[in-house]
Amino acid sequence: MTEKDRLDLFMKTPLADFISEDFKTYLLAEGFFRSPASTKYHGAYKGGLFDHSFAVMNFLVELSAKNGLRWKRAESPFIVGMFHDLCKIDNYRHPVIAESLDGQKVYDESKWEYNPNSTFKGHGDKSIILLSQFMTLTEEEIMCIRYHMGAFVEKEEWRDYTGAVHRYANVLWTHQADMLASHVVGI
């Protein structure tokens, strides 16, 4: 699937009518539709970030419908699912394998590495920071994005994660949707 195909698919979601033109421009310019979701695990390919995010969104929408989940606003499962990993928009790059005499760099486009020059560091927090530039999030959306990794965080955060789940059960459902996409489907 090409970047254009991914953009076309995105434009068919309810998010296309909900988010601003500035945000759409940002997503396109910053590589949301062409970035990988990881360096070597799920979605470690060009466009993997969108593919993973799209799958999480669809799982979260489906889980919400099948389990009668209530959200503070109807768009939340779309927002949380699609943008929970917005932090990865500038997290990865192709490694440099050579440099010519005139300073031109040659990249290994078959591999990915962490980008040490990303704007912000972090995962859930970074996604919230980036997303908050374009929309006001509910506390529930913030908690779902912040703790979407579940217990796949530092042990010191487990108590906070549990507290977030007790406050908003949809935190757990968000984690479940992420696990379905990354560990069951493999995107």
Backbone as CSV, one residue per row, in Angstrom:
resi,resn,N_x,N_y,N_z,CA_x,CA_y,CA_z,C_x,C_y,C_z
1,MET,0.851,-1.164,0.000,0.000,0.000,0.000,0.907,1.241,0.000
2,THR,0.537,2.219,-0.774,1.334,3.442,-0.872,0.889,4.465,0.174
3,GLU,1.682,5.510,0.312,1.322,6.593,1.224,-0.013,7.208,0.820
4,LYS,-0.227,7.357,-0.478,-1.501,7.902,-0.968,-2.662,6.977,-0.627
5,ASP,-2.465,5.664,-0.776,-3.511,4.700,-0.411,-3.872,4.829,1.067
6,ARG,-2.851,4.980,1.910,-3.087,5.111,3.349,-3.832,6.410,3.652
7,LEU,-3.442,7.481,2.999,-4.129,8.757,3.188,-5.588,8.634,2.740
8,ASP,-5.830,8.008,1.608,-7.201,7.807,1.123,-8.026,6.998,2.122
9,LEU,-7.420,5.961,2.688,-8.094,5.135,3.691,-8.426,5.965,4.929
10,PHE,-7.459,6.766,5.372,-7.677,7.652,6.519,-8.831,8.609,6.248
11,MET,-8.895,9.162,5.051,-9.929,10.138,4.708,-11.330,9.530,4.697
12,LYS,-11.418,8.209,4.691,-12.719,7.536,4.737,-13.168,7.250,6.165
13,THR,-12.332,7.545,7.159,-12.703,7.328,8.558,-13.467,8.539,9.073
14,PRO,-14.212,8.381,10.166,-14.900,9.533,10.764,-13.939,10.636,11.213
15,LEU,-12.675,10.296,11.418,-11.694,11.296,11.839,-11.489,12.375,10.783
16,ALA,-11.633,12.029,9.531,-11.394,12.986,8.445,-12.279,14.219,8.581
17,ASP,-13.487,14.032,9.100,-14.403,15.159,9.277,-14.220,15.841,10.627
18,PHE,-13.565,15.161,11.548,-13.451,15.650,12.915,-12.197,16.484,13.162
19,ILE,-11.107,16.146,12.477,-9.850,16.843,12.752,-9.653,18.021,11.790
20,SER,-8.806,18.943,12.206,-8.592,20.170,11.430,-7.724,19.921,10.197
21,GLU,-7.819,20.835,9.258,-6.964,20.773,8.063,-5.497,20.912,8.449
22,ASP,-5.218,21.727,9.467,-3.830,21.871,9.947,-3.278,20.541,10.432
23,PHE,-4.106,19.786,11.143,-3.661,18.493,11.659,-3.441,17.508,10.512
24,LYS,-4.331,17.504,9.545,-4.155,16.625,8.375,-2.855,16.969,7.648
25,THR,-2.603,18.258,7.483,-1.361,18.706,6.832,-0.148,18.246,7.624
26,TYR,-0.209,18.392,8.942,0.880,17.954,9.826,1.135,16.454,9.677
27,LEU,0.075,15.656,9.721,0.225,14.200,9.619,0.907,13.807,8.310
28,LEU,0.511,14.436,7.247,1.094,14.147,5.944,2.550,14.612,5.878
29,ALA,2.801,15.831,6.301,4.154,16.398,6.215,5.149,15.697,7.129
30,GLU,4.706,15.260,8.302,5.615,14.668,9.282,5.776,13.159,9.128
31,GLY,5.062,12.555,8.192,5.307,11.148,7.882,4.422,10.130,8.558
32,PHE,3.263,10.526,9.065,2.371,9.569,9.726,2.005,8.403,8.811
33,PHE,1.906,8.641,7.523,1.474,7.613,6.574,2.642,6.832,5.967
34,ARG,3.879,7.198,6.327,5.031,6.485,5.780,6.026,5.994,6.843
35,SER,5.848,6.412,8.098,6.754,6.002,9.180,6.483,4.558,9.597
36,PRO,7.501,3.883,10.134,7.286,2.532,10.671,6.682,2.616,12.069
37,ALA,6.164,1.496,12.554,5.629,1.437,13.914,6.696,1.007,14.915
38,SER,7.787,0.424,14.429,8.888,0.009,15.301,10.129,-0.219,14.443
39,THR,11.252,-0.517,15.106,12.482,-0.769,14.357,12.591,-2.200,13.886
40,LYS,12.019,-3.147,14.647,12.153,-4.559,14.259,10.994,-5.442,14.691
41,TYR,10.001,-4.900,15.326,8.879,-5.717,15.779,7.663,-5.458,14.898
42,HIS,6.526,-5.200,15.491,5.300,-5.011,14.704,5.388,-3.755,13.840
43,GLY,4.953,-3.879,12.612,4.896,-2.731,11.706,6.242,-2.088,11.403
44,ALA,7.290,-2.889,11.353,8.644,-2.350,11.102,8.891,-2.217,9.606
45,TYR,8.061,-1.435,8.959,8.179,-1.205,7.520,7.573,0.165,7.199
46,LYS,7.897,0.668,6.045,7.377,1.965,5.612,5.851,1.911,5.607
47,GLY,5.226,2.814,6.344,3.768,2.847,6.443,3.223,2.033,7.603
48,GLY,4.097,1.350,8.339,3.659,0.505,9.444,2.969,1.263,10.564
49,LEU,3.361,2.512,10.795,2.723,3.303,11.855,1.245,3.506,11.555
50,PHE,0.939,3.905,10.335,-0.476,4.077,9.991,-1.203,2.738,10.028
51,ASP,-0.604,1.699,9.455,-1.272,0.394,9.433,-1.582,-0.091,10.842
52,HIS,-0.611,0.048,11.749,-0.829,-0.347,13.144,-1.923,0.508,13.783
53,SER,-1.824,1.808,13.614,-2.793,2.727,14.217,-4.201,2.475,13.691
54,PHE,-4.302,2.230,12.399,-5.603,1.946,11.783,-6.196,0.657,12.354
55,ALA,-5.350,-0.355,12.540,-5.817,-1.625,13.115,-6.261,-1.434,14.566
56,VAL,-5.485,-0.689,15.357,-5.867,-0.441,16.749,-7.186,0.313,16.802
57,MET,-7.333,1.319,15.955,-8.584,2.070,15.906,-9.756,1.141,15.609
58,ASN,-9.608,0.298,14.602,-10.698,-0.605,14.240,-11.008,-1.595,15.356
59,PHE,-9.978,-2.137,16.004,-10.215,-3.035,17.134,-10.916,-2.304,18.278
60,LEU,-10.501,-1.075,18.572,-11.098,-0.335,19.678,-12.549,0.041,19.380
61,VAL,-12.837,0.394,18.150,-14.223,0.689,17.751,-15.061,-0.588,17.875
62,GLU,-14.519,-1.710,17.405,-15.235,-2.990,17.478,-15.445,-3.429,18.928
63,LEU,-14.405,-3.355,19.746,-14.535,-3.726,21.154,-15.555,-2.837,21.861
64,SER,-15.567,-1.562,21.516,-16.517,-0.624,22.123,-17.949,-1.012,21.781
65,ALA,-18.187,-1.339,20.517,-19.534,-1.714,20.089,-19.971,-3.050,20.690
66,LYS,-19.109,-4.038,20.644,-19.471,-5.390,21.111,-19.617,-5.483,22.618
67,ASN,-18.934,-4.603,23.351,-18.956,-4.681,24.811,-19.709,-3.526,25.466
68,GLY,-20.367,-2.731,24.659,-21.163,-1.625,25.192,-20.343,-0.611,25.971
69,LEU,-19.122,-0.362,25.498,-18.254,0.583,26.197,-18.790,1.997,26.044
70,ARG,-18.739,2.746,27.114,-19.174,4.143,27.083,-17.947,5.036,27.148
71,TRP,-17.944,6.036,26.304,-16.849,7.003,26.226,-17.395,8.386,26.523
72,LYS,-16.528,9.289,26.951,-16.942,10.668,27.220,-17.476,11.335,25.952
73,ARG,-16.893,10.987,24.805,-17.417,11.477,23.524,-17.341,10.351,22.502
74,ALA,-18.222,10.386,21.545,-18.358,9.314,20.564,-17.099,9.094,19.732
75,GLU,-16.332,10.162,19.479,-15.139,10.059,18.634,-13.937,9.434,19.352
76,SER,-14.011,9.279,20.653,-12.856,8.828,21.438,-12.202,7.547,20.950
77,PRO,-12.939,6.474,20.648,-12.236,5.271,20.192,-11.487,5.484,18.874
78,PHE,-11.971,6.380,18.050,-11.281,6.713,16.796,-10.014,7.516,17.093
79,ILE,-10.142,8.529,17.945,-9.003,9.392,18.293,-7.917,8.587,19.005
80,VAL,-8.313,7.879,20.048,-7.353,7.115,20.850,-6.686,6.027,20.005
81,GLY,-7.484,5.285,19.263,-6.927,4.208,18.445,-5.968,4.705,17.384
82,MET,-6.352,5.739,16.680,-5.532,6.224,15.572,-4.284,6.969,16.035
83,PHE,-4.360,7.649,17.175,-3.251,8.518,17.552,-2.521,8.112,18.833
84,HIS,-2.776,6.919,19.339,-2.110,6.471,20.574,-0.588,6.403,20.404
85,ASP,-0.109,6.145,19.201,1.326,6.055,18.920,1.831,7.215,18.068
86,LEU,1.173,8.346,18.144,1.613,9.515,17.372,3.068,9.853,17.687
87,CYS,3.518,9.459,18.862,4.906,9.676,19.285,5.920,9.103,18.302
88,LYS,5.513,8.127,17.529,6.449,7.457,16.618,6.620,8.182,15.294
89,ILE,5.938,9.294,15.117,5.962,10.014,13.847,7.381,10.432,13.445
90,ASP,8.244,10.685,14.439,9.632,11.054,14.133,10.635,10.214,14.929
91,ASN,10.191,9.063,15.405,11.035,8.230,16.276,12.096,7.414,15.546
92,TYR,11.897,7.140,14.275,12.778,6.222,13.567,13.320,6.840,12.284
93,ARG,14.457,6.314,11.862,15.071,6.746,10.611,15.854,5.572,10.043
94,HIS,16.215,5.696,8.775,17.078,4.692,8.157,18.513,4.958,8.598
95,PRO,19.272,3.909,8.927,20.669,4.135,9.331,21.548,4.532,8.142
96,VAL,22.532,5.374,8.420,23.514,5.764,7.415,24.523,4.624,7.294
97,ILE,24.790,4.195,6.051,25.758,3.111,5.857,27.037,3.598,5.175
98,ALA,26.976,4.786,4.592,28.172,5.337,3.934,27.978,6.825,3.713
99,GLU,29.094,7.492,3.473,29.052,8.909,3.152,30.042,9.155,2.023
100,SER,29.572,9.837,1.002,30.432,10.101,-0.145,31.418,11.219,0.171
101,LEU,32.372,11.419,-0.701,33.379,12.461,-0.520,32.770,13.857,-0.474
102,ASP,31.647,14.030,-1.184,31.003,15.350,-1.182,29.982,15.497,-0.039
103,GLY,29.975,14.556,0.904,29.127,14.664,2.084,27.736,14.082,1.941
104,GLN,27.420,13.500,0.807,26.112,12.881,0.613,26.045,11.572,1.394
105,LYS,24.979,11.383,2.151,24.820,10.180,2.961,24.055,9.120,2.177
106,VAL,24.449,7.877,2.388,23.768,6.731,1.789,23.096,5.983,2.934
107,TYR,21.799,5.722,2.778,21.012,5.097,3.838,20.669,3.660,3.475
108,ASP,20.565,2.817,4.496,20.076,1.450,4.322,18.565,1.499,4.503
109,GLU,17.844,1.544,3.397,16.395,1.706,3.462,15.656,0.425,3.816
110,SER,16.399,-0.655,4.074,15.761,-1.901,4.494,15.731,-2.033,6.017
111,LYS,16.362,-1.082,6.725,16.430,-1.145,8.192,15.984,0.174,8.800
112,TRP,15.655,0.099,10.096,15.265,1.284,10.861,16.077,1.331,12.146
113,GLU,16.315,2.528,12.641,16.970,2.731,13.927,16.278,3.889,14.629
114,TYR,16.524,4.005,15.935,15.958,5.133,16.674,16.596,6.431,16.201
115,ASN,15.783,7.455,16.126,16.240,8.776,15.732,16.608,9.553,16.994
116,PRO,17.892,9.827,17.226,18.272,10.553,18.439,17.861,12.028,18.407
117,ASN,17.415,12.508,17.257,17.052,13.918,17.095,15.549,14.160,17.107
118,SER,14.761,13.215,17.629,13.318,13.428,17.656,12.988,14.619,18.559
119,THR,11.915,15.291,18.244,11.542,16.532,18.911,11.346,16.360,20.413
120,PHE,10.555,15.381,20.799,10.284,15.084,22.199,10.653,13.622,22.449
121,LYS,10.910,13.287,23.683,11.181,11.898,24.053,9.945,11.343,24.745
122,GLY,9.896,10.028,24.875,8.784,9.411,25.586,7.858,8.677,24.650
123,HIS,6.799,8.142,25.224,5.865,7.346,24.433,4.455,7.913,24.593
124,GLY,3.719,7.441,25.586,2.366,7.949,25.776,2.338,9.449,26.003
125,ASP,3.246,9.932,26.846,3.298,11.373,27.122,3.580,12.170,25.855
126,LYS,4.509,11.684,25.052,4.854,12.382,23.809,3.656,12.407,22.857
127,SER,2.937,11.298,22.757,1.748,11.259,21.896,0.730,12.304,22.342
128,ILE,0.541,12.425,23.645,-0.405,13.412,24.185,0.060,14.829,23.862
129,ILE,1.338,15.093,24.044,1.883,16.430,23.750,1.653,16.784,22.283
130,LEU,1.998,15.867,21.382,1.843,16.144,19.953,0.378,16.318,19.572
131,LEU,-0.473,15.445,20.059,-1.892,15.486,19.722,-2.573,16.723,20.298
132,SER,-2.152,17.142,21.477,-2.764,18.306,22.135,-2.528,19.612,21.383
133,GLN,-1.588,19.619,20.463,-1.385,20.809,19.640,-2.540,21.030,18.676
134,PHE,-3.294,19.956,18.419,-4.320,20.023,17.379,-5.741,19.792,17.880
135,MET,-5.891,19.245,19.090,-7.237,19.029,19.622,-7.202,18.971,21.140
136,THR,-8.315,19.323,21.722,-8.465,19.219,23.167,-8.899,17.798,23.488
137,LEU,-8.143,17.150,24.340,-8.429,15.768,24.711,-9.191,15.710,26.025
138,THR,-10.058,14.726,26.151,-10.713,14.497,27.434,-9.708,13.805,28.357
139,GLU,-9.967,13.847,29.648,-9.084,13.153,30.590,-9.050,11.652,30.280
140,GLU,-10.187,11.104,29.911,-10.258,9.686,29.557,-9.350,9.374,28.363
141,GLU,-9.378,10.198,27.329,-8.512,9.998,26.165,-7.044,10.097,26.559
142,ILE,-6.734,11.057,27.409,-5.355,11.217,27.878,-4.897,9.966,28.612
143,MET,-5.720,9.452,29.504,-5.350,8.249,30.258,-5.210,7.036,29.333
144,CYS,-6.100,6.915,28.372,-6.032,5.780,27.433,-4.745,5.829,26.610
145,ILE,-4.384,6.998,26.141,-3.157,7.136,25.350,-1.937,6.966,26.243
146,ARG,-1.952,7.595,27.399,-0.794,7.538,28.308,-0.482,6.103,28.734
147,TYR,-1.516,5.306,29.001,-1.317,3.959,29.543,-1.674,2.841,28.563
148,HIS,-1.670,3.136,27.257,-2.041,2.101,26.285,-1.065,0.929,26.262
149,MET,0.133,1.113,26.806,1.128,0.033,26.842,0.851,-0.973,27.962
150,GLY,-0.097,-0.679,28.818,-0.428,-1.596,29.903,0.770,-1.843,30.796
151,ALA,1.020,-3.098,31.106,2.140,-3.454,31.985,3.468,-3.516,31.233
152,PHE,3.472,-3.159,29.944,4.717,-3.105,29.166,5.417,-1.756,29.387
153,VAL,5.404,-1.319,30.601,6.093,-0.102,31.011,6.992,-0.454,32.189
154,GLU,7.741,0.511,32.653,8.595,0.273,33.823,7.734,-0.166,35.006
155,LYS,8.273,-1.062,35.806,7.541,-1.609,36.950,7.016,-0.503,37.872
156,GLU,7.762,0.597,37.980,7.351,1.706,38.838,6.030,2.328,38.386
157,GLU,5.638,2.104,37.137,4.404,2.685,36.606,3.203,1.752,36.721
158,TRP,3.388,0.529,37.143,2.281,-0.431,37.202,1.140,0.058,38.101
159,ARG,1.491,0.636,39.204,0.465,1.143,40.123,-0.333,2.265,39.465
160,ASP,0.351,3.156,38.764,-0.338,4.249,38.068,-1.254,3.707,36.970
161,TYR,-0.758,2.700,36.244,-1.573,2.063,35.202,-2.843,1.463,35.810
162,THR,-2.681,0.739,36.913,-3.837,0.136,37.582,-4.816,1.209,38.031
163,GLY,-4.306,2.302,38.569,-5.168,3.407,38.977,-5.926,4.006,37.808
164,ALA,-5.255,4.129,36.666,-5.915,4.662,35.465,-7.025,3.730,34.999
165,VAL,-6.785,2.417,35.065,-7.808,1.436,34.672,-9.015,1.530,35.602
166,HIS,-8.762,1.709,36.900,-9.874,1.830,37.853,-10.681,3.100,37.611
167,ARG,-10.013,4.136,37.184,-10.707,5.405,36.923,-11.453,5.358,35.583
168,TYR,-10.792,4.785,34.570,-11.381,4.681,33.225,-11.127,3.273,32.684
169,ALA,-12.141,2.442,32.700,-11.988,1.057,32.222,-11.536,1.004,30.765
170,ASN,-11.810,2.058,30.000,-11.418,2.059,28.592,-9.899,2.091,28.399
171,VAL,-9.154,2.390,29.451,-7.697,2.275,29.398,-7.326,0.822,29.120
172,LEU,-7.970,-0.093,29.819,-7.708,-1.524,29.628,-8.123,-1.981,28.234
173,TRP,-9.246,-1.492,27.757,-9.711,-1.862,26.418,-8.776,-1.303,25.340
174,THR,-8.221,-0.126,25.578,-7.253,0.450,24.640,-6.015,-0.429,24.572
175,HIS,-5.541,-0.868,25.733,-4.388,-1.773,25.765,-4.713,-3.067,25.027
176,GLN,-5.909,-3.584,25.235,-6.324,-4.822,24.552,-6.319,-4.633,23.036
177,ALA,-6.836,-3.517,22.557,-6.854,-3.243,21.115,-5.429,-3.159,20.563
178,ASP,-4.537,-2.527,21.319,-3.136,-2.412,20.905,-2.482,-3.790,20.845
179,MET,-2.760,-4.638,21.814,-2.186,-5.989,21.842,-2.738,-6.844,20.696
180,LEU,-4.006,-6.702,20.404,-4.597,-7.449,19.287,-3.903,-7.069,17.976
181,ALA,-3.691,-5.781,17.771,-3.060,-5.323,16.535,-1.593,-5.733,16.472
182,SER,-0.861,-5.527,17.565,0.595,-5.765,17.516,0.992,-7.208,17.734
183,HIS,0.299,-7.936,18.588,0.739,-9.300,18.919,-0.076,-10.406,18.264
184,VAL,-1.327,-10.130,17.938,-2.143,-11.159,17.269,-2.060,-10.997,15.764
185,VAL,-2.347,-9.786,15.274,-2.281,-9.522,13.827,-0.827,-9.305,13.379
186,GLY,-0.026,-8.715,14.247,1.385,-8.495,13.934,1.687,-7.198,13.221
187,ILE,0.777,-6.244,13.323,1.014,-4.931,12.688,1.367,-3.943,13.789
